Amino acid sequence: MEITVLFTDAAIEHLKSVFNYYSFYAGIKSAKQITKQIVDKTLLLEKHPRIGTTESLLKNKEYEIRFLVEGNYKILYWIEEPIVYIAAVFDCRQNPEKIKTTKIG
């Protein structure tokens, strides 16, 4: 079965925020590189959707939320085969409890 990876509107907004932050503080080149690395990491999910670890802080959500780590970011996602939804991009340098308030989906 072919798996499709889709970014939710919330995840796109998170990715834009990452890009905007790095473009301001580190330059456009760094911003492009970091956001590309995040997006490229999600491509692993096309072949191995369950590769990520279950996010224990989000056990109360409707779906089982899993995550991959890329640099300082957790890429949160859920699976509804044949689609993997990227729910959010969370900066791990924040208080871990803040992940509970992250908009998912």
PyRosetta script that sets phi, psi and omega in degrees:
from pyrosetta import init, pose_from_sequence

init()
pose = pose_from_sequence("MEITVLFTDAAIEHLKSVFNYYSFYAGIKSAKQITKQIVDKTLLLEKHPRIGTTESLLKNKEYEIRFLVEGNYKILYWIEEPIVYIAAVFDCRQNPEKIKTTKIG")
pose.set_psi(1, 134.8)
pose.set_omega(1, 178.9)
pose.set_phi(2, -85.8)
pose.set_psi(2, 129.3)
pose.set_omega(2, -179.0)
pose.set_phi(3, -98.5)
pose.set_psi(3, 136.6)
pose.set_omega(3, 176.0)
pose.set_phi(4, -110.9)
pose.set_psi(4, 135.9)
pose.set_omega(4, 177.6)
pose.set_phi(5, -104.4)
pose.set_psi(5, 123.7)
pose.set_omega(5, 179.8)
pose.set_phi(6, -124.2)
pose.set_psi(6, 136.1)
pose.set_omega(6, 175.3)
pose.set_phi(7, -89.2)
pose.set_psi(7, 131.5)
pose.set_omega(7, 174.1)
pose.set_phi(8, -73.1)
pose.set_psi(8, 165.9)
pose.set_omega(8, 177.0)
pose.set_phi(9, -59.1)
pose.set_psi(9, -39.3)
pose.set_omega(9, 179.8)
pose.set_phi(10, -62.9)
pose.set_psi(10, -43.9)
pose.set_omega(10, -179.9)
pose.set_phi(11, -64.9)
pose.set_psi(11, -37.9)
pose.set_omega(11, 177.3)
pose.set_phi(12, -63.1)
pose.set_psi(12, -42.5)
pose.set_omega(12, 177.9)
pose.set_phi(13, -63.7)
pose.set_psi(13, -40.0)
pose.set_omega(13, 177.6)
pose.set_phi(14, -62.9)
pose.set_psi(14, -42.8)
pose.set_omega(14, 179.7)
pose.set_phi(15, -64.6)
pose.set_psi(15, -38.9)
pose.set_omega(15, 176.0)
pose.set_phi(16, -62.8)
pose.set_psi(16, -39.8)
pose.set_omega(16, 178.5)
pose.set_phi(17, -63.2)
pose.set_psi(17, -40.7)
pose.set_omega(17, 176.8)
pose.set_phi(18, -61.5)
pose.set_psi(18, -46.7)
pose.set_omega(18, 179.9)
pose.set_phi(19, -60.6)
pose.set_psi(19, -47.5)
pose.set_omega(19, -178.6)
pose.set_phi(20, -62.6)
pose.set_psi(20, -40.5)
pose.set_omega(20, 179.2)
pose.set_phi(21, -61.1)
pose.set_psi(21, -51.9)
pose.set_omega(21, -177.1)
pose.set_phi(22, -70.7)
pose.set_psi(22, -31.8)
pose.set_omega(22, 177.8)
pose.set_phi(23, -66.0)
pose.set_psi(23, -33.5)
pose.set_omega(23, 178.7)
pose.set_phi(24, -75.9)
pose.set_psi(24, -45.9)
pose.set_omega(24, -173.0)
pose.set_phi(25, -91.9)
pose.set_psi(25, -23.3)
pose.set_omega(25, -175.3)
pose.set_phi(26, -129.1)
pose.set_psi(26, -9.8)
pose.set_omega(26, 179.3)
pose.set_phi(27, 104.5)
pose.set_psi(27, 159.1)
pose.set_omega(27, -176.8)
pose.set_phi(28, -61.0)
pose.set_psi(28, -41.7)
pose.set_omega(28, -177.7)
pose.set_phi(29, -59.2)
pose.set_psi(29, -46.9)
pose.set_omega(29, 178.6)
pose.set_phi(30, -64.9)
pose.set_psi(30, -41.3)
pose.set_omega(30, 179.9)
pose.set_phi(31, -60.7)
pose.set_psi(31, -44.4)
pose.set_omega(31, 178.8)
pose.set_phi(32, -63.7)
pose.set_psi(32, -42.7)
pose.set_omega(32, -178.1)
pose.set_phi(33, -63.9)
pose.set_psi(33, -46.2)
pose.set_omega(33, -177.8)
pose.set_phi(34, -66.6)
pose.set_psi(34, -45.2)
pose.set_omega(34, 179.7)
pose.set_phi(35, -67.4)
pose.set_psi(35, -35.1)
pose.set_omega(35, 176.7)
pose.set_phi(36, -64.3)
pose.set_psi(36, -41.0)
pose.set_omega(36, 178.7)
pose.set_phi(37, -62.2)
pose.set_psi(37, -39.1)
pose.set_omega(37, 178.2)
pose.set_phi(38, -64.3)
pose.set_psi(38, -48.6)
pose.set_omega(38, -179.6)
pose.set_phi(39, -63.8)
pose.set_psi(39, -43.5)
pose.set_omega(39, 179.9)
pose.set_phi(40, -60.3)
pose.set_psi(40, -36.0)
pose.set_omega(40, 179.6)
pose.set_phi(41, -61.5)
pose.set_psi(41, -35.3)
pose.set_omega(41, -179.2)
pose.set_phi(42, -67.0)
pose.set_psi(42, -21.3)
pose.set_omega(42, -179.7)
pose.set_phi(43, -65.6)
pose.set_psi(43, -23.1)
pose.set_omega(43, 174.9)
pose.set_phi(44, -59.0)
pose.set_psi(44, -29.2)
pose.set_omega(44, -176.4)
pose.set_phi(45, -69.7)
pose.set_psi(45, -19.1)
pose.set_omega(45, 178.1)
pose.set_phi(46, -64.4)
pose.set_psi(46, -32.3)
pose.set_omega(46, -179.8)
pose.set_phi(47, -104.1)
pose.set_psi(47, -27.7)
pose.set_omega(47, -175.8)
pose.set_phi(48, -135.4)
pose.set_psi(48, 72.3)
pose.set_omega(48, -174.0)
pose.set_phi(49, -63.2)
pose.set_psi(49, -23.6)
pose.set_omega(49, -178.1)
pose.set_phi(50, -98.7)
pose.set_psi(50, 16.3)
pose.set_omega(50, -177.9)
pose.set_phi(51, -64.3)
pose.set_psi(51, -29.3)
pose.set_omega(51, -176.9)
pose.set_phi(52, -77.9)
pose.set_psi(52, 160.2)
pose.set_omega(52, 178.0)
pose.set_phi(53, -85.4)
pose.set_psi(53, 147.2)
pose.set_omega(53, 175.5)
pose.set_phi(54, -69.2)
pose.set_psi(54, 133.9)
pose.set_omega(54, 179.9)
pose.set_phi(55, -84.2)
pose.set_psi(55, 105.7)
pose.set_omega(55, -175.6)
pose.set_phi(56, -65.2)
pose.set_psi(56, -27.0)
pose.set_omega(56, 179.9)
pose.set_phi(57, -75.7)
pose.set_psi(57, -8.6)
pose.set_omega(57, -179.5)
pose.set_phi(58, -120.0)
pose.set_psi(58, 32.6)
pose.set_omega(58, -179.2)
pose.set_phi(59, -66.6)
pose.set_psi(59, -19.4)
pose.set_omega(59, -176.5)
pose.set_phi(60, -86.6)
pose.set_psi(60, 3.8)
pose.set_omega(60, -179.1)
pose.set_phi(61, -79.5)
pose.set_psi(61, 162.6)
pose.set_omega(61, -179.3)
pose.set_phi(62, -61.4)
pose.set_psi(62, -37.6)
pose.set_omega(62, -179.0)
pose.set_phi(63, -110.2)
pose.set_psi(63, 158.0)
pose.set_omega(63, 173.2)
pose.set_phi(64, -73.4)
pose.set_psi(64, 113.8)
pose.set_omega(64, -178.6)
pose.set_phi(65, -91.5)
pose.set_psi(65, 126.3)
pose.set_omega(65, 178.0)
pose.set_phi(66, -114.3)
pose.set_psi(66, 169.9)
pose.set_omega(66, 177.6)
pose.set_phi(67, -148.5)
pose.set_psi(67, 153.3)
pose.set_omega(67, 168.5)
pose.set_phi(68, -116.2)
pose.set_psi(68, 155.3)
pose.set_omega(68, 176.9)
pose.set_phi(69, -113.8)
pose.set_psi(69, 133.0)
pose.set_omega(69, 173.5)
pose.set_phi(70, -135.2)
pose.set_psi(70, 111.6)
pose.set_omega(70, -177.8)
pose.set_phi(71, 61.4)
pose.set_psi(71, -125.0)
pose.set_omega(71, 179.9)
pose.set_phi(72, -91.9)
pose.set_psi(72, 12.6)
pose.set_omega(72, -171.3)
pose.set_phi(73, -121.3)
pose.set_psi(73, 140.1)
pose.set_omega(73, 169.5)
pose.set_phi(74, -96.7)
pose.set_psi(74, 129.5)
pose.set_omega(74, 175.4)
pose.set_phi(75, -100.6)
pose.set_psi(75, 106.1)
pose.set_omega(75, -176.3)
pose.set_phi(76, -90.4)
pose.set_psi(76, 136.5)
pose.set_omega(76, -178.3)
pose.set_phi(77, -151.3)
pose.set_psi(77, 163.7)
pose.set_omega(77, 171.5)
pose.set_phi(78, -134.9)
pose.set_psi(78, 161.7)
pose.set_omega(78, -174.6)
pose.set_phi(79, -116.4)
pose.set_psi(79, 130.1)
pose.set_omega(79, 168.1)
pose.set_phi(80, -133.6)
pose.set_psi(80, 81.7)
pose.set_omega(80, -172.1)
pose.set_phi(81, -49.3)
pose.set_psi(81, 133.7)
pose.set_omega(81, 13.5)
pose.set_phi(82, -95.0)
pose.set_psi(82, 23.2)
pose.set_omega(82, -177.3)
pose.set_phi(83, -118.2)
pose.set_psi(83, 137.4)
pose.set_omega(83, 170.0)
pose.set_phi(84, -109.0)
pose.set_psi(84, 121.7)
pose.set_omega(84, -179.6)
pose.set_phi(85, -98.6)
pose.set_psi(85, 122.0)
pose.set_omega(85, 173.5)
pose.set_phi(86, -80.9)
pose.set_psi(86, 114.1)
pose.set_omega(86, -172.5)
pose.set_phi(87, -87.2)
pose.set_psi(87, -38.0)
pose.set_omega(87, -174.4)
pose.set_phi(88, -164.8)
pose.set_psi(88, 160.4)
pose.set_omega(88, 172.0)
pose.set_phi(89, -122.4)
pose.set_psi(89, 112.2)
pose.set_omega(89, -172.6)
pose.set_phi(90, -110.7)
pose.set_psi(90, 129.1)
pose.set_omega(90, 178.1)
pose.set_phi(91, -77.7)
pose.set_psi(91, 115.0)
pose.set_omega(91, -175.9)
pose.set_phi(92, -71.9)
pose.set_psi(92, -6.5)
pose.set_omega(92, 177.9)
pose.set_phi(93, -79.9)
pose.set_psi(93, -4.4)
pose.set_omega(93, 176.7)
pose.set_phi(94, -85.9)
pose.set_psi(94, 170.2)
pose.set_omega(94, 173.3)
pose.set_phi(95, -58.7)
pose.set_psi(95, 125.0)
pose.set_omega(95, -178.0)
pose.set_phi(96, -55.4)
pose.set_psi(96, -31.8)
pose.set_omega(96, 180.0)
pose.set_phi(97, -64.2)
pose.set_psi(97, -22.6)
pose.set_omega(97, -179.8)
pose.set_phi(98, -64.2)
pose.set_psi(98, -21.0)
pose.set_omega(98, -179.9)
pose.set_phi(99, -60.6)
pose.set_psi(99, -28.3)
pose.set_omega(99, 179.3)
pose.set_phi(100, -64.1)
pose.set_psi(100, -24.5)
pose.set_omega(100, -179.1)
pose.set_phi(101, -97.6)
pose.set_psi(101, -0.8)
pose.set_omega(101, 179.9)
pose.set_phi(102, -68.2)
pose.set_psi(102, 133.1)
pose.set_omega(102, 178.2)
pose.set_phi(103, -68.5)
pose.set_psi(103, 123.2)
pose.set_omega(103, 179.6)
pose.set_phi(104, -108.8)
pose.set_psi(104, 121.2)
pose.set_omega(104, 177.2)
pose.set_phi(105, 88.6)
pose.dump_pdb("model.pdb")
